């Protein structure tokens, strides 16, 4: 059964998107369940529940918020199966400021367009270029419009399945928690493996309908990506040396050392991954530069002692760089920063002494300074050499128990690293490099039937300016659907204080530990494509979806992809 008609999707997807945006589901929170229920209602309303092979909610294992994925499955004549994927959680709405009461009400925001323009003046160009074609509101583009398109496609196929067997199978999954730590898609991996075994399916790949946007001013293209960017969160514990502010040359300000390193690393494009264009229709892709997501010293109260410990963590996106390669690069930068600060302090102290003491400056010998840069794995090995494995493990276990299971994972990583430092027998100044969660693997583009079908859809619609690119440039759930063969995660595991292997027994599991189902991800191994709605301003108060493309054109293209796979 094939059907190459063009359907009128606009009003259906428009209404589904409106309904979804109205439902608050900020991640991580129990309210995400309200969005899940709304999606299930849309899939099954008007007596559609019995049209699916199966449809329902799948609970996330051991989830503190008791959240659920939503699924719908249609078994076709063939075991060949397409997966539609999307997340339904959002970031907070506080950035809307005075317009926050209407952040989840696109129609109310449209009525307050002048107020929105006053807050986001760059909207004016889009409003003039595409008048009355934007839906505003949190989640409108990231990515409830993408989920709405998936719902519409699934309902049409479910209606067809009532009267004829579909040529191939299809499963839709909608997940929570993408904006936090992707707990939803990690549960989806388990679900897809169970479904594959239960029905003896062969997965053709997954289409994720996360948002797409312009890559440069007046960019006319709509992008489709067959791989995805990865993310690492390298973290730095900076240990200085304590001193009274009246005698600062006797110590080392940890904040000064941290600032030198942040100045070097943050927005440093030399640390970007670059992928050359693979064809005449593609452009060179480059990750965004690293940025700090948090930086602070460890003082908890006012005093006149130099801050002798600080930390920060750095958001680093990857196309090809491995955890080990990044660690080596950052170590070199850290050593340079250490050398620069030591040299600066030496020169400043000598100059200060000459100015203050004049001819008596020679009576004040310069301070002897040196510093170390080491990884968490090296710090751990040194502590074990000094105290023995059992004693070090006991110290770290006590640190685990000091804090509640709900403690932020970045904070817990810091506490464990600092505890290890305190028993290491070392003296500052020092920089300790380690990894904090989360980790998103980059996924290289792969060929196969799904990508051939996408290429066929692109060829059908030259007027739409559809362009296939290698890597989706934003962090997404797609990272957990496939693990590139030969991926070496040794440096990640050895230098992540919270890492717990997936086969660790429940008796030795620490609350708040971090693990990924790497074996399951590798077993699933889905080819991936991001083919999503078009908009601007994700995670900003000007968030908006271009309705003509997102509600009318995108679902038709998704449906045509299914049809080409069926042929």
C-alpha positions in Angstrom: 0.0 0.0 0.0 1.5 3.3 -1.1 -0.2 6.7 -1.2 1.6 9.7 -2.6 -1.2 12.2 -2.0 -0.5 15.6 -0.3 -2.6 16.0 2.8 -3.8 19.2 4.5 -2.0 19.0 7.8 -1.9 22.6 8.9 -4.9 23.0 11.1 -4.4 19.6 12.8 -0.8 20.3 13.7 -1.6 23.9 14.7 -4.2 22.7 17.2 -2.0 20.0 18.6 0.9 22.4 19.1 -1.4 24.9 20.8 -2.7 22.3 23.2 0.8 21.0 24.0 2.3 24.5 24.6 -0.6 25.2 27.0 0.6 22.3 29.3 3.5 23.2 31.6 6.2 20.6 31.6 9.5 22.1 32.8 12.2 19.6 33.2 12.9 17.9 35.6 9.5 17.9 37.3 6.4 15.8 37.8 4.4 18.2 35.6 6.1 16.5 32.6 3.5 13.7 33.2 0.8 16.2 32.3 2.3 16.7 28.9 2.7 12.9 28.4 -1.0 12.4 29.2 -2.0 15.2 26.8 0.0 13.5 24.0 -1.6 10.1 24.8 -5.0 11.8 24.6 -4.3 13.2 21.2 -3.1 9.9 19.9 -6.1 8.0 21.1 -9.1 10.5 21.1 -12.0 10.0 18.7 -11.8 6.2 19.4 -8.3 5.8 17.9 -6.9 3.7 20.8 -7.9 0.4 19.1 -6.3 1.4 15.8 -2.8 0.9 17.1 -1.1 -2.4 17.7 -0.2 -0.9 21.1 -0.3 2.6 22.6 0.3 3.9 26.1 2.7 5.2 28.8 6.0 3.5 29.6 7.4 4.4 33.1 11.0 5.6 33.5 12.8 3.1 35.7 13.8 4.4 39.1 12.8 8.0 38.2 12.4 10.3 41.2 9.6 12.2 39.4 7.8 9.0 38.3 7.7 10.2 34.7 6.6 8.3 31.6 7.4 8.1 27.9 4.5 8.0 25.5 4.5 5.3 22.7 2.3 4.3 19.8 3.1 1.2 17.6 1.7 0.1 14.3 2.7 -3.3 13.1 2.9 -3.5 9.3 3.2 -6.2 6.8 7.0 -6.0 7.0 9.2 -6.1 10.1 11.1 -3.2 8.8 10.3 -0.4 11.2 10.7 3.4 11.3 11.0 5.2 14.6 9.6 8.7 15.2 11.1 10.5 18.2 10.6 13.8 20.0 10.8 15.3 23.5 8.0 17.2 25.2 9.7 18.9 28.2 10.8 22.5 28.1 13.1 24.9 30.0 11.7 27.3 32.5 9.6 30.4 31.6 11.2 32.9 33.9 13.1 34.6 31.1 9.8 36.0 29.8 9.9 38.6 32.6 6.7 40.6 32.6 5.2 38.4 30.0 5.7 35.2 31.9 2.0 34.8 32.8 1.4 34.3 29.0 4.5 32.3 28.2 2.4 29.1 27.6 -0.3 30.9 25.8 0.6 31.6 22.1 -2.6 33.4 21.3 -2.2 35.8 24.3 1.4 36.5 23.3 0.3 37.3 19.8 -2.1 39.9 21.3 0.9 41.4 23.2 3.2 41.5 20.2 4.2 45.1 20.9 5.3 44.3 24.4 7.2 41.3 23.1 8.9 43.5 20.5 10.0 45.9 23.2 11.7 43.0 25.0 13.0 41.3 21.8 13.5 44.0 19.1 15.2 41.6 16.7 11.8 40.0 16.2 10.7 42.9 13.9 12.6 41.6 10.9 11.0 38.1 11.1 7.5 39.6 11.7 7.9 41.7 8.6 9.4 38.9 6.5 6.7 36.4 7.5 3.7 38.3 8.8 1.1 36.4 10.8 3.2 33.2 10.4 4.8 32.8 13.8 3.6 31.0 16.9 5.2 32.3 20.0 5.5 30.6 23.4 7.7 28.3 25.4 8.0 25.0 23.7 6.5 26.2 20.4 9.7 25.3 18.5 11.7 23.3 21.1 10.0 21.1 20.4 6.2 20.6 20.9 5.5 21.5 17.2 7.8 18.5 16.3 5.9 16.2 18.6 2.6 17.5 17.2 3.7 16.7 13.6 4.6 13.1 14.8 1.2 12.7 16.4 -0.6 13.8 13.2 1.5 11.4 11.1 0.8 8.5 13.5 -3.0 9.2 13.5 -3.2 9.2 9.7 -1.3 5.9 9.5 -3.4 4.5 12.3 -6.5 5.4 10.3 -5.1 3.7 7.2 -4.2 0.6 9.3 -7.9 0.1 10.1 -8.7 -0.8 6.5 -5.4 -2.1 5.1 -2.1 -3.5 6.5 0.7 -0.9 6.4 3.6 -1.9 4.2 6.1 -1.4 7.0 5.9 -0.9 10.8 6.3 2.4 12.7 6.7 3.4 16.3 6.4 6.8 17.8 8.1 7.8 21.1 7.7 11.1 23.0 10.1 11.6 25.9 10.6 13.8 28.9 13.8 15.2 30.4 15.7 16.1 27.2 16.4 19.5 28.6 18.0 18.0 31.7 19.8 14.6 31.5 17.8 12.7 28.8 16.3 10.1 31.2 13.4 9.7 28.8 15.4 8.6 25.8 17.5 6.3 27.9 14.3 4.6 28.9 13.3 4.7 25.2 16.4 2.7 24.3 15.2 -0.1 26.7 11.7 0.1 25.3 12.8 -0.2 21.7 15.0 -3.2 22.4 12.0 -4.9 24.2 9.7 -4.0 21.3 12.2 -5.3 18.7 12.5 -8.6 20.5 8.8 -9.0 21.1 7.8 -8.4 17.5 11.1 -9.5 15.7 11.5 -6.0 14.2 14.3 -4.6 12.0 14.8 -0.9 12.7 15.5 1.2 9.7 16.4 4.2 11.8 14.9 7.1 13.8 13.7 10.5 12.7 14.0 13.0 15.5 11.8 16.1 15.0 13.8 18.6 17.0 13.9 22.2 15.9 15.9 23.5 13.0 16.8 27.2 12.4 18.8 29.6 10.2 22.6 29.2 10.3 23.2 32.8 9.1 21.3 36.0 8.3 18.7 35.5 5.5 19.5 31.8 5.3 16.8 30.4 3.0 17.5 26.7 3.8 15.8 24.0 5.9 18.3 21.6 7.3 18.1 17.8 7.7 21.0 16.2 9.7 22.2 12.6 9.6 24.5 12.7 12.6 24.6 14.7 15.8 26.9 16.8 17.9 28.2 15.4 21.3 28.9 17.1 24.6 31.5 16.8 27.3 31.6 18.7 30.6 35.2 19.0 31.6 35.6 20.4 35.1 38.4 22.1 37.0 39.2 22.1 40.7 41.6 25.0 41.3 43.7 24.8 44.5 45.7 27.9 45.4 47.5 28.5 48.6 46.0 30.2 51.7 47.3 33.6 52.9 46.2 36.7 54.8 45.3 39.5 52.3 47.9 41.6 54.1 50.6 39.2 52.9 49.2 38.0 49.5 52.6 37.0 48.1 52.7 34.2 50.6 49.7 32.6 49.0 48.1 32.1 45.6 44.6 33.3 44.9 42.6 30.4 43.4 40.3 32.8 41.7 43.2 34.4 39.9 44.3 31.1 38.6 40.8 30.1 37.6 40.3 33.4 35.8 43.4 32.9 33.8 42.3 29.5 32.7 38.7 30.6 32.0 40.0 33.6 29.9 42.0 31.1 27.8 39.3 28.4 27.4 36.0 30.2 27.2 35.0 31.2 23.7 38.3 29.8 22.3 37.6 28.7 18.8 40.8 26.8 18.6 39.0 24.1 20.7 36.2 23.8 18.2 35.7 20.7 16.1 35.5 21.3 12.3 34.0 19.0 9.7 34.6 19.9 6.0 31.7 20.0 3.6 31.0 16.5 2.3 29.3 17.7 -0.9 28.6 20.7 -3.0 25.3 21.2 -1.2 26.8 21.2 2.2 28.9 23.8 4.1 31.7 23.3 6.5 30.4 22.6 10.0 32.1 23.9 13.2 31.0 23.4 16.8 30.3 26.5 18.9 33.3 27.5 21.1 33.4 26.2 24.7 31.7 28.3 27.4 31.7 28.2 31.2 28.4 27.1 32.7 29.4 27.8 36.2 32.4 29.3 38.1 32.8 29.9 41.8 35.3 29.8 44.7 34.5 27.5 47.6 34.3 30.2 50.3 31.0 30.1 52.2 31.5 33.2 54.3 33.4 36.5 54.4 36.9 36.6 55.8 40.3 38.2 54.9 41.9 35.0 53.7 42.7 34.5 50.0 40.3 32.1 48.3 42.4 28.9 48.2 40.0 26.7 46.2 37.7 27.4 43.2 36.1 25.4 40.4 34.4 25.8 37.1 33.0 23.5 34.4 33.1 24.0 30.7 30.5 23.1 28.0 32.4 21.5 25.1 30.7 20.3 21.9 32.3 17.6 19.7 32.0 16.1 16.3 35.0 13.9 16.4 37.1 14.7 19.6 37.2 11.9 22.1 37.2 12.4 25.9 40.9 11.4 26.0 41.9 13.8 23.3 40.0 16.7 24.9 41.6 15.9 28.3 45.1 16.1 26.8 44.4 19.4 25.1 42.9 20.9 28.3 45.9 19.7 30.3 48.2 21.7 28.1 46.1 24.8 28.5 46.0 24.3 32.2 49.8 24.0 32.4 50.2 27.2 30.4 47.8 29.0 32.7 49.6 27.8 35.8 53.0 28.9 34.3 51.6 32.3 33.4 50.3 33.0 36.9 53.4 31.8 38.6 55.5 34.0 36.3 53.2 36.9 36.9 53.4 36.6 40.7 57.2 36.3 40.6 57.6 39.4 38.5 55.0 41.4 40.5 56.5 40.4 43.8 60.0 41.5 42.7 58.7 44.8 41.4 56.6 45.4 44.5 59.6 44.7 46.7 61.8 47.1 44.7 59.2 49.9 45.0 58.4 49.4 48.6 61.8 48.6 50.1 64.2 50.4 47.7 67.8 49.6 48.4 66.7 47.1 51.1 64.8 44.9 48.5 67.7 42.4 48.4 66.9 41.5 52.1 63.5 40.1 50.9 64.2 36.9 48.9 61.5 36.0 46.4 58.9 33.4 47.2 59.6 30.0 45.7 56.5 29.0 43.7 55.6 25.9 41.6 52.3 24.3 40.6 51.0 21.0 39.4 48.4 20.0 36.8 46.9 16.5 37.1 43.8 14.5 36.2 41.4 12.9 38.6 42.7 9.5 37.6 46.3 10.6 38.6 45.0 12.2 41.8 43.2 8.9 42.7 46.3 6.8 41.9 48.5 9.0 44.1 46.0 8.7 47.0 45.9 4.9 46.6 49.7 4.7 46.6 49.7 6.8 49.8 46.8 5.2 51.7 45.8 2.0 49.9 42.7 1.3 47.9 40.4 0.4 50.8 41.1 3.6 52.7 40.6 5.8 49.7 37.3 4.1 48.9 36.2 4.5 52.5 36.9 8.2 52.3 35.0 8.6 49.1 32.1 6.5 50.5 31.8 8.9 53.4 31.7 11.8 51.1 28.9 10.2 49.1 26.9 9.7 52.3 27.4 13.3 53.4 25.0 14.6 50.7 21.4 13.8 49.7 20.8 11.7 46.6 19.1 14.7 45.0 22.3 16.8 45.1 23.2 18.3 41.7 25.6 15.9 40.0 28.1 18.7 39.2 28.2 19.6 42.9 28.7 16.0 44.0 31.5 15.6 41.5 33.2 18.6 43.0 32.8 17.4 46.6 34.3 14.0 45.7 37.2 15.5 43.9 38.0 17.9 46.7 37.8 15.1 49.3 40.3 13.1 47.2 42.5 16.2 47.1 42.4 16.6 50.9 43.8 13.1 51.5 46.3 13.2 48.6 49.1 14.7 50.6 49.7 17.3 47.9 50.1 21.0 48.3 48.7 23.8 46.1 48.7 25.5 43.8 47.3 22.8 41.5 44.7 22.3 38.8 42.8 19.0 38.8 40.9 18.1 35.6 37.9 15.8 35.8 34.6 15.1 33.9 31.1 15.9 35.3 27.9 14.5 33.9 26.2 14.6 31.5 28.0 13.0 28.6 26.4 13.1 25.1 28.3 11.0 22.5 28.6 12.5 19.1 27.2 10.3 16.4 28.7 10.3 12.9 26.4 10.1 9.8 25.6 6.7 8.6 24.1 5.5 5.3 21.2 3.1 4.7 17.5 3.0 3.6 16.4 5.9 5.9 19.0 8.3 4.5 18.2 7.1 0.9 14.5 7.9 1.6 15.4 11.3 3.0 17.5 12.0 -0.1 14.5 11.1 -2.3 12.2 13.5 -0.4 14.7 16.3 -0.8 14.9 15.6 -4.5 11.1 15.8 -4.8 10.9 19.4 -3.4 13.7 21.6 -4.8 11.5 24.7 -4.1 11.8 24.1 -0.4 15.6 24.6 -0.2 16.0 21.4 1.8 19.7 20.8 2.6 21.2 17.6 4.1 24.0 18.3 6.6 26.2 15.9 8.5 25.8 16.9 12.2 22.8 18.3 14.0 24.5 21.3 15.8 22.5 21.2 19.0 22.6 18.8 21.9 19.8 16.3 21.5 18.4 12.9 22.5 19.8 11.4 19.3 23.2 11.0 21.0 21.8 8.0 22.9 20.4 6.0 19.9 23.7 5.0 18.5 27.3 4.6 19.7 29.9 5.0 17.0 31.9 1.8 16.6 35.3 1.9 18.3 34.3 4.8 20.7 37.0 4.9 23.4 35.4 6.1 26.7 38.2 5.0 29.0 39.4 8.5 29.8 35.8 9.5 30.5 35.1 6.7 32.9 38.5 7.0 34.7 38.1 10.7 35.2 34.4 11.0 36.1 34.0 10.7 39.9 30.3 9.8 39.6 30.8 7.2 36.9 29.2 3.8 37.7 29.4 0.9 35.3 26.0 -0.4 34.2 26.8 -3.9 35.5 27.6 -2.6 39.1 25.7 -4.6 41.7 22.8 -2.8 43.5 24.7 -3.3 46.9 27.6 -1.1 45.7 25.5 1.5 44.0 25.8 5.1 45.3 22.7 7.3 45.2 23.3 10.0 42.8 25.8 8.0 40.7 25.9 8.5 36.9 25.8 5.7 34.3 24.7 5.2 30.7 23.3 2.0 29.2 26.2 1.8 26.7 25.7 -1.8 25.9 22.0 -1.3 25.2 22.8 1.8 23.0 25.4 -0.2 21.1 22.9 -3.0 20.6 20.2 -0.7 19.4 22.5 1.1 17.0 19.9 3.2 15.1 20.8 5.3 12.1 19.5 8.8 13.0 18.1 11.8 11.2 16.9 15.1 12.5 14.0 16.4 10.4 12.2 19.0 12.4 10.1 22.2 12.4 11.6 25.6 11.6 11.8 28.4 14.1 14.0 30.8 16.1 14.8 31.8 19.6 14.8 28.4 21.4 15.3 28.9 25.1 14.6 32.6 24.7 11.5 34.7 25.3 11.3 35.2 21.6 10.9 31.5 21.0 8.7 31.0 17.9 7.8 28.4 15.2 7.3 29.3 11.6 3.8 27.9 11.2 3.6 27.5 7.4 6.6 25.1 7.3 6.3 23.5 10.8 2.5 22.8 10.7 1.9 22.3 7.0 5.0 21.2 5.1 7.0 19.2 7.7 4.3 16.5 8.4 3.9 16.0 4.7 7.6 15.4 4.3 7.7 13.0 7.2 4.8 11.1 5.7 6.5 11.0 2.3 9.6 9.6 4.0 7.5 6.7 5.4 6.0 6.2 1.9 9.4 6.0 0.2 10.6 3.5 2.9 7.5 1.5 2.2 8.3 1.3 -1.5 
